[in-house]
Amino acid sequence: ALVYEVVWLRMLGLVLGNSAYAATVVLTAFMAGLALGSLALGRRAEHLRNPLAVYGWIEVAIGVYCALTPALMELASAIYFGIDRVLGLQQTGVSLVQFAIAFLLLLVPTTLMGGTLPVLSQALAGHSARPGRTVGALYAINTFGAVAGVAVGAYALIPSLGNRLTIALAAVGNLAVGAVALGL
């Protein structure tokens, strides 16, 4: 998830022309999506018949949607400029339109990302004699993975592969994780 965050920040910085605006959009969408996904799926997780399968499908959906984000960002850019040409907005209006479109574009995958931990926690805790310890270990592994994703993404993948191939590689990772979860 945080590999995507770093790439989206770079890509939106090019579109929005200001890294502060890009950071604001990405962080706002990321935190809002994580909260929405956690809220929506956290409430339903204990009622799922097969939470591991749901987790697998969520990972597949994240991978597919995120693989499309470069094309979606190009489309969003065309929409920004089209709205600006038609409405002739002042800078504040253009900024608000850009924020809204980019926010909505990123809210979909980040909401899915927010749902993964509650669903996977339910899947693992349901088969554990010590669910608190199991979920705690899951959170620790998830946090370590986030740190590794940011470091490897920013300092290795993006410089060597570029934005699009980094997103493609991360998407393949989501698809692989989803396939393994579905296989289990």
Order of alpha helices (4+ residues) and beta strands (2+ residues): alpha-alpha-alpha-alpha-alpha-alpha
